[in-house]
Amino acid sequence: MTPSSAKSSSDSNAILGAGPPLANRVAVGALLTALATGVVEMIAQLWPLDRLGNSLAAVAIRLLFYAAVLVAIAFFARGRN
């Protein structure tokens, strides 16, 4: 058997289309839930939208952080460091 023809179990899982482990999927779901909760909390703080003008900079900064967290979650979900 040549080294190029030998496949590890992780290679066969990737070829067969096996998804990420259950723990990874649960963690991604929990992270997305936490992110959504933060967005809902921000909207609740600003619900009378007439307050939006006073805190537009704060909302923009929060949205930037939420976007960065979403990118990190996407990397995590795909198995990247």
KEDOTOR-87093 format. One record per residue (C-alpha): residue number from 0; residue in one letter; x, y, z. Coordinates in steps of 0.25 Angstrom, whole numbers. Example, Ala and Ser with C-alpha at 12.3 -4.5 7.8 and 13.67 -1.06 7.14 Angstrom:
PT / seq / type / u / v / w
PT / 0 / a / 49 / -18 / 31 .
PT / 1 / s / 55 / -4 / 29 .
***
This chain:
PT / seq / type / u / v / w
PT / 0 / m / 0 / 0 / 0 .
PT / 1 / t / 6 / 13 / -4 .
PT / 2 / p / 5 / 25 / 5 .
PT / 3 / s / -3 / 33 / -5 .
PT / 4 / s / -14 / 22 / -5 .
PT / 5 / a / -15 / 21 / 10 .
PT / 6 / k / -27 / 30 / 15 .
PT / 7 / s / -29 / 33 / 30 .
PT / 8 / s / -43 / 33 / 36 .
PT / 9 / s / -44 / 48 / 36 .
PT / 10 / d / -42 / 48 / 21 .
PT / 11 / s / -53 / 37 / 18 .
PT / 12 / n / -62 / 46 / 27 .
PT / 13 / a / -60 / 58 / 18 .
PT / 14 / i / -61 / 50 / 6 .
PT / 15 / l / -74 / 43 / 10 .
PT / 16 / g / -80 / 57 / 14 .
PT / 17 / a / -81 / 54 / 29 .
PT / 18 / g / -84 / 68 / 35 .
PT / 19 / p / -77 / 74 / 47 .
PT / 20 / p / -78 / 67 / 61 .
PT / 21 / l / -91 / 69 / 69 .
PT / 22 / a / -83 / 77 / 80 .
PT / 23 / n / -79 / 86 / 69 .
PT / 24 / r / -93 / 88 / 63 .
PT / 25 / v / -98 / 90 / 77 .
PT / 26 / a / -88 / 101 / 80 .
PT / 27 / v / -90 / 108 / 67 .
PT / 28 / g / -105 / 108 / 71 .
PT / 29 / a / -102 / 113 / 85 .
PT / 30 / l / -93 / 124 / 79 .
PT / 31 / l / -104 / 128 / 69 .
PT / 32 / t / -114 / 129 / 80 .
PT / 33 / a / -105 / 138 / 88 .
PT / 34 / l / -103 / 147 / 76 .
PT / 35 / a / -118 / 148 / 73 .
PT / 36 / t / -121 / 151 / 88 .
PT / 37 / g / -111 / 162 / 87 .
PT / 38 / v / -118 / 168 / 75 .
PT / 39 / v / -131 / 167 / 81 .
PT / 40 / e / -126 / 174 / 94 .
PT / 41 / m / -121 / 185 / 85 .
PT / 42 / i / -134 / 187 / 78 .
PT / 43 / a / -141 / 186 / 91 .
PT / 44 / q / -132 / 197 / 97 .
PT / 45 / l / -136 / 206 / 84 .
PT / 46 / w / -150 / 202 / 83 .
PT / 47 / p / -156 / 215 / 82 .
PT / 48 / l / -148 / 218 / 70 .
PT / 49 / d / -148 / 233 / 73 .
PT / 50 / r / -136 / 230 / 82 .
PT / 51 / l / -128 / 225 / 70 .
PT / 52 / g / -122 / 238 / 66 .
PT / 53 / n / -116 / 240 / 80 .
PT / 54 / s / -109 / 227 / 80 .
PT / 55 / l / -106 / 225 / 65 .
PT / 56 / a / -91 / 223 / 67 .
PT / 57 / a / -93 / 213 / 79 .
PT / 58 / v / -102 / 205 / 70 .
PT / 59 / a / -92 / 205 / 58 .
PT / 60 / i / -81 / 200 / 68 .
PT / 61 / r / -90 / 189 / 73 .
PT / 62 / l / -93 / 185 / 59 .
PT / 63 / l / -78 / 184 / 56 .
PT / 64 / f / -76 / 175 / 68 .
PT / 65 / y / -88 / 167 / 64 .
PT / 66 / a / -82 / 165 / 50 .
PT / 67 / a / -68 / 161 / 55 .
PT / 68 / v / -75 / 151 / 64 .
PT / 69 / l / -83 / 145 / 53 .
PT / 70 / v / -70 / 144 / 44 .
PT / 71 / a / -63 / 137 / 56 .
PT / 72 / i / -75 / 127 / 58 .
PT / 73 / a / -75 / 124 / 43 .
PT / 74 / f / -60 / 121 / 44 .
PT / 75 / f / -63 / 112 / 56 .
PT / 76 / a / -74 / 105 / 49 .
PT / 77 / r / -65 / 102 / 37 .
PT / 78 / g / -54 / 96 / 46 .
PT / 79 / r / -44 / 107 / 44 .
PT / 80 / n / -36 / 113 / 55 .
***
